[in-house]
């Protein structure tokens, strides 16, 4: 989705003269804290536990151990379960067509960014980063790609 076409950004840029774009929108509306939080969402930290690569934010030892046991140590299934980000839970928006399209676009860009971050942190491993269409809206999920016989 072209950010210039989203009603919130378009309304803001139309209120000014000159050629403003979505970056100007961010510069005019975000604090340093917002920029920092956004940067760390796009370039997250990871932890490795029992062969699982996890988004640091979702790693909680007791919860991890419970799921690891429940899923019989299946690394990929544990990762698929825990490494999720439901975009609509984080982004306050309405139910307009523009907002739905924006959520999909945000999810896809986040997936591209996470794929790049994972490749930088774990250059010898392959990952599958997906955007799933769920009942809760677009959801970004990652796990190690099947390449060495693991399921």
N, C-alpha and C positions, 0 to 999 in steps of 0.2 A: 504494500500500500504506500502510495506517495504521501509522506507526512503533510505536505502542503494542502492535501485535500481533506484531511480530518477536520471536522467542524471546530474543535477547540483551538487548534493551531491556526486554521484559516481565519477565525474570528480575531485572534490576537494580532496576526500579521496584517490583516485588513485595517486594523486600527492605527496603523502607522503609514507614513509615506516611505517610499524607497523599496528596495528589493530585499525584504527580510525572508528568512527561511526557518526551518525547524531548529537549526543550531542557535539562531538568534532567539527563538522561543525559549529554548533551554537556558541560554545565558540570561535572559530576562526574568526567569521564573524559578530557577533552582539555586539553592544555597550550596556552599562548599560541602556541607554534610550530605546533601542529596547527591551531588556529583560523586563523592567518595563512596557512598553506599552503592550507587549505580555501577561504578567502576568495579567494585568487588563482587557484585552480582554477575557482571559480564566476564570477570576473570577470577573465578572462585579458587579457594584453597581446597585441597584434598587430603585425606588421610588414607593410609592403607592398613587394613586389619584383616588378618587371616586370609590374605590373598585378595580380599575385596578392596576395590578403590571406591571410596565414599566421599561425597560432598561433605566437607568438614561441618557444615551447618546442620546436617541431618544425623551426624554420628553422636549417638548417646550409648555408652557401653552396655548398659543393661538391655536396652531395646535391641541393639545389634545382636547380642548373644542369644536373646530369645528368638529372633527371626533366623539367625544362623542355625540354631538347633532345630527349629520348626521346619526349616527348608533343607534339612540334612546336609548342611554345608555347601549347598549349590551356590557357588559364587555369583553366577550370572543372575539367578533368581533373586538372591539377596540384594544385589545391586539394583536390579530393575524395580524392586519394591521400595527401597529406601531413597534412591537417587531420583527424586521427582520434584518438579516445581509446577504447580498449577497456576498458570499466569493469571487467570481470573480471580484467584484468591488474593493476589498481591496488587492487582491494578483495579482501582475503583473506577468503574465505568457503568454506563447504562446498557441497554439491550438493543441499541440501534445497529443497523447493518454496518455502519462505519466503525462502531466500537468492536463488533464481532470480528470484522476484518483486521482491525488494529491488533486485537489480541492474538490472532493467528500470525500476523507479521512479527509481533514482538517475540512470540514463541520461536519462530523460525530463526530470527536473528540471534536469540539467546542460544539456541541449539548450535548454530554455527560458531558462536563465541566459545561455548563450552567444549566443542570438538577441538578447537584450536588450543585451548588451555590444557586439555587432557593430553594432547600430542606434545606440548611443550614439557609438561610435568613427567610424562611417561613415554618417552620417545620409542621405546622398544615394544610397546604394547599397542594393540588396536582396540578402538572403542566404537560402539554403536550408540549414536546419539540420535534420538527420535523425537518428533513432535506427534503425540497421540491425540486424536479427537476423542475426548472422554465426555461423560455426562456433565462434568464440572468445567468443561471447556478445554482449550488446548493445554496440553501438559507435556513438559520437556522431561525426558527420561534418558539416563545413560547407564550402560553396562559395558563390560569388556566384551569384545567381539569373539565369537566362537572361531578359534583358529588352531587350538592345540588339543582338540578332543573333548574339551569341557562342554557341558550342556548349559 
